Amino acid sequence: MTTVIFKREFCSFFATPVAYVFIFMFLMLSGVFTFYLGNFYERGQSDLQPFFNFLPWLYLFLVPAIAMKSWAEERKSGTIELLITLPISCWQAVLGKFFATWAILGLSLILTFPLWVTVNYLGQPDNGSILAAYIGSWLMAGAFLAIGNCMSALSKNQVVAFILTVVVCFAFVLSGTTMVLSSLKGYVPAIVLDTVASFSFLSHFEAISKGVLSLKDIMYFVLVIFIWLFACHILVEQKKAD
């Protein structure tokens, strides 16, 4: 039944302009960040670091925008009552919705292949590192999305779900930055600083974006996805009980 929900959700994105607008915005902003803000040509290096460096910030606003409708729209329209009365488990519904949107994010990443073609045309990049960075990008997108789905299940209002997702994701992105760690240094023990830093999307993605696919970083994103989807499952179960 997860496959059925997946197909339903995936097709619904393309039945409306949502998926097309999202993909267009993602590709357009990726190009702007990579070639203009990232100084792609001026750097004189054959890699895609300008693209991957801006990706977490791109996800910070675009992923909540596509995730906010996942459950909030169902709750507002009342179709969630119909969905949860179908002969499917809450886990199947949660996973079906998540994987459908994650597939859209994966498709968006695949469509950035002209960047990869360009860098290969201009030089001889380490394509293994670039492939690893793409895998890490998709995992990080899944982490953003899992948080977005949970926030969407929490509220009937899509705007509220969007804002909550941005705030929570922003905390995860900033937690390992020098600015945050410097402000806490001297007030909390070193072990607390290390714990705060370990939650950062940036620190885990930074290693992957350089071509290092370590099990620790992969498991971090997998664990974040599982925890937030589990929280989403609890919220949907609670709605079912009501």
C-alpha positions in Angstrom: 0.0 0.0 0.0 3.0 2.3 0.4 3.5 2.1 -3.4 -0.1 3.1 -3.9 0.2 6.2 -1.7 3.5 7.0 -3.4 2.0 6.9 -6.9 -1.0 8.9 -5.7 1.2 11.6 -4.2 3.8 11.7 -7.0 1.1 12.0 -9.7 -0.7 14.7 -7.7 2.4 16.9 -7.8 2.4 16.8 -11.6 -1.4 17.1 -11.9 -0.9 20.7 -10.7 1.9 23.2 -11.4 3.5 22.5 -8.0 6.2 20.1 -9.2 7.0 22.2 -12.3 7.3 25.4 -10.4 9.4 23.8 -7.7 11.8 22.2 -10.2 12.0 25.4 -12.3 12.8 27.5 -9.2 15.3 24.9 -7.9 17.2 24.8 -11.3 17.1 28.6 -11.8 18.4 29.4 -8.3 21.0 26.6 -8.5 22.4 28.3 -11.6 22.4 31.7 -10.1 24.1 30.6 -6.9 26.7 28.5 -8.8 27.7 30.8 -11.6 27.1 34.3 -10.0 27.3 34.1 -6.3 29.6 31.1 -6.3 32.0 32.7 -8.8 32.2 29.4 -10.7 34.4 30.7 -13.6 36.5 33.0 -11.5 37.6 30.2 -9.1 39.4 28.4 -11.9 38.8 25.0 -10.3 37.0 22.0 -12.0 34.6 21.1 -9.3 31.0 21.8 -8.2 31.7 23.2 -4.7 30.0 26.5 -5.4 26.8 24.5 -6.2 27.0 22.2 -3.1 28.0 25.1 -0.8 24.8 26.9 -1.4 22.6 23.8 -1.5 21.7 23.7 2.2 20.5 27.3 2.1 18.5 26.6 -1.1 16.9 23.6 0.7 16.1 25.7 3.7 13.3 27.5 1.9 12.4 25.3 -1.1 12.0 22.0 0.8 9.6 23.5 3.4 7.6 25.0 0.5 7.0 21.6 -1.2 6.6 19.8 2.1 4.0 22.1 3.8 1.1 20.7 1.8 1.8 17.0 2.6 -0.4 16.7 5.7 -1.7 20.3 6.3 -3.7 20.2 3.1 -5.2 16.8 4.0 -6.2 18.2 7.5 -7.7 21.4 6.1 -9.7 19.7 3.4 -10.8 16.9 5.7 -9.5 14.2 3.4 -7.2 13.0 6.1 -10.2 11.3 7.8 -10.8 9.4 4.5 -7.1 8.5 4.2 -6.7 7.1 7.7 -9.9 5.0 7.4 -8.5 3.2 4.3 -7.1 -0.3 4.9 -3.5 1.0 5.2 -1.4 1.7 8.2 -0.2 5.1 9.3 3.4 4.1 8.5 2.4 3.2 5.0 0.7 6.6 4.5 3.6 8.5 6.1 6.3 6.7 4.0 4.3 6.9 0.8 4.0 10.7 1.1 7.6 11.1 2.1 9.1 9.0 -0.7 6.9 10.7 -3.3 8.2 14.1 -2.4 11.8 12.8 -1.9 11.6 11.5 -5.5 10.7 15.0 -6.7 13.7 16.3 -4.9 15.9 13.5 -6.4 14.5 14.4 -9.9 15.4 18.1 -9.3 19.0 17.1 -8.4 19.3 14.9 -11.5 18.1 17.7 -13.7 21.2 19.8 -12.6 23.3 17.4 -14.7 24.2 20.3 -17.1 26.4 21.7 -14.3 28.2 18.3 -14.1 28.6 18.3 -17.9 29.9 21.9 -17.9 32.6 21.2 -15.3 33.7 18.1 -17.2 33.8 20.2 -20.4 36.0 22.8 -18.8 38.3 20.5 -16.9 39.0 17.1 -15.3 37.1 17.0 -12.1 37.0 14.1 -9.6 33.7 12.6 -10.7 33.7 10.2 -7.8 33.6 13.1 -5.4 30.9 14.8 -7.3 28.8 11.6 -7.3 29.3 11.3 -3.5 28.3 14.9 -3.0 25.1 14.3 -5.0 24.2 11.3 -2.8 24.9 13.4 0.3 22.7 16.2 -1.1 19.8 13.8 -1.6 20.2 12.5 2.0 20.2 16.0 3.3 17.2 16.8 1.3 15.5 13.8 2.9 16.3 15.2 6.4 14.8 18.6 5.5 11.8 16.9 4.1 11.2 14.6 7.1 11.1 17.7 9.3 8.8 19.4 6.9 6.4 16.5 6.9 6.3 16.4 10.6 5.5 20.1 10.9 2.9 19.7 8.2 1.2 17.0 10.3 1.3 19.4 13.2 -0.8 22.1 11.7 -3.8 22.6 9.4 -2.3 25.8 8.0 0.3 25.4 5.3 1.9 28.8 6.0 2.3 27.9 9.7 3.8 24.5 8.6 6.2 26.3 6.3 7.4 28.8 9.0 7.8 26.0 11.6 9.8 23.9 9.1 12.1 26.8 8.2 12.7 27.6 11.9 13.5 24.0 12.9 15.7 23.4 9.8 17.5 26.7 10.4 18.4 25.6 13.9 19.8 22.3 12.5 21.8 24.2 9.8 23.2 26.8 12.2 24.0 24.6 15.1 27.5 23.7 14.0 28.5 27.1 12.7 31.3 29.2 14.3 28.9 31.9 15.2 26.7 29.7 17.3 29.6 27.7 18.9 31.5 30.9 19.7 28.4 32.4 21.5 28.1 29.3 23.6 31.8 28.9 24.4 32.6 29.7 27.9 29.0 29.2 29.1 28.6 25.5 28.5 31.0 22.5 28.9 32.9 21.3 25.9 30.8 18.1 25.7 27.7 20.3 25.2 29.5 22.2 22.4 30.4 19.0 20.7 26.8 17.8 21.0 25.4 21.0 19.5 28.0 20.9 16.7 27.1 17.2 15.9 23.5 18.2 15.1 24.5 20.5 12.3 23.5 19.6 8.8 26.4 21.7 7.5 29.2 19.9 9.3 27.9 16.5 8.2 27.2 17.6 4.6 30.5 19.4 4.3 32.6 16.2 4.5 30.3 14.4 2.0 30.4 17.3 -0.4 34.1 16.9 -0.6 33.7 13.3 -1.7 34.1 11.6 1.7 31.1 9.2 2.1 31.6 8.2 5.7 29.2 5.9 7.5 28.9 8.4 10.4 27.6 11.1 8.2 25.3 8.8 6.2 23.8 7.3 9.4 23.3 10.8 10.8 21.0 11.8 8.0 19.2 8.4 8.0 18.7 8.8 11.7 17.3 12.3 11.4 14.9 11.1 8.7 13.7 8.2 10.8 13.2 10.3 14.0 11.2 13.0 12.3 9.1 10.5 10.3 8.4 8.6 13.5 7.3 11.9 15.1 5.1 12.5 12.0 3.7 9.0 12.4 2.8 9.7 16.0 0.9 12.9 15.1 -1.1 11.1 12.3 -1.8 8.2 14.7 -3.1 10.7 17.2 -5.4 12.2 14.6 -6.6 8.7 13.8 -7.4 8.1 17.5 -9.4 11.4 17.6 
